[in-house]
Amino acid sequence: MEFESVEEALEFLLDVNHQDNDMKVAVVNADGTRSDFKEATLEDYKESNREAVYALCDMLGLEKVYLDRWEAERVGEN
């Protein structure tokens, strides 16, 4: 997920998390092709939020925020 600006990333987060949003995600087949769309699960929402936050951190020069957390999870500290 790539954004052109902080504003675009924030707008995405506001839109995707709006209470009236019915996000759909592509169904990926075993061969890697996409077929249909399904309603997003809570995990789908979490993933899209996490990716947008990572992108925001990158744009703001704050990669350390998520890299430290990722490293702690990798070594089992959380």
C-alpha positions as CSV (number, residue, x, y, z in Angstrom):
1,M,0.0,0.0,0.0
2,E,1.6,3.3,-1.1
3,F,0.4,6.8,-0.5
4,E,1.5,10.0,-2.2
5,S,1.2,12.1,1.0
6,V,0.4,12.0,4.7
7,E,-2.9,13.6,3.9
8,E,-3.8,10.7,1.5
9,A,-2.9,8.1,4.1
10,L,-5.0,9.8,6.8
11,E,-7.9,10.1,4.4
12,F,-7.6,6.4,3.7
13,L,-7.6,5.5,7.4
14,L,-10.7,7.7,8.0
15,D,-12.5,6.2,5.1
16,V,-11.7,2.6,5.7
17,N,-12.7,2.9,9.4
18,H,-15.9,4.9,8.9
19,Q,-18.8,3.1,10.5
20,D,-20.7,2.9,7.2
21,N,-17.8,1.4,5.3
22,D,-18.3,-2.1,3.9
23,M,-14.8,-2.9,2.8
24,K,-14.4,-5.8,0.3
25,V,-11.2,-7.8,-0.3
26,A,-10.2,-9.9,-3.3
27,V,-10.2,-13.6,-3.0
28,V,-6.9,-15.0,-4.1
29,N,-6.9,-18.4,-5.6
30,A,-4.3,-21.1,-5.1
31,D,-2.7,-20.2,-8.4
32,G,-2.3,-16.6,-7.4
33,T,-5.1,-15.2,-9.5
34,R,-8.0,-13.1,-8.1
35,S,-11.5,-14.2,-8.5
36,D,-14.2,-12.7,-6.5
37,F,-14.6,-10.2,-3.6
38,K,-15.7,-11.0,-0.1
39,E,-16.6,-8.9,2.9
40,A,-13.6,-7.9,4.9
41,T,-12.9,-9.6,8.2
42,L,-11.6,-7.9,11.3
43,E,-8.2,-9.2,10.4
44,D,-8.5,-7.6,7.0
45,Y,-9.3,-4.2,8.6
46,K,-6.4,-4.6,11.0
47,E,-4.0,-5.4,8.2
48,S,-5.0,-2.4,6.1
49,N,-4.7,-0.1,9.2
50,R,-1.3,-1.5,10.0
51,E,0.0,-1.0,6.5
52,A,-1.3,2.6,6.4
53,V,0.3,3.3,9.8
54,Y,3.6,1.8,8.6
55,A,3.4,4.0,5.4
56,L,2.8,7.1,7.6
57,C,5.8,6.2,9.8
58,D,7.9,5.9,6.7
59,M,6.8,9.3,5.3
60,L,7.4,11.0,8.7
61,G,10.8,9.4,9.2
62,L,9.6,7.4,12.2
63,E,10.3,3.8,11.0
64,K,11.7,3.1,14.4
65,V,8.2,3.1,15.9
66,Y,7.2,-0.1,14.1
67,L,10.7,-1.6,13.5
68,D,11.3,-1.7,17.3
69,R,7.9,-3.4,17.9
70,W,8.5,-5.8,15.0
71,E,11.9,-6.8,16.5
72,A,10.5,-7.3,20.0
73,E,7.7,-9.5,18.6
74,R,10.3,-11.5,16.5
75,V,12.4,-12.3,19.6
76,G,9.4,-13.0,21.7
77,E,9.3,-10.0,24.0
78,N,5.6,-9.3,23.4
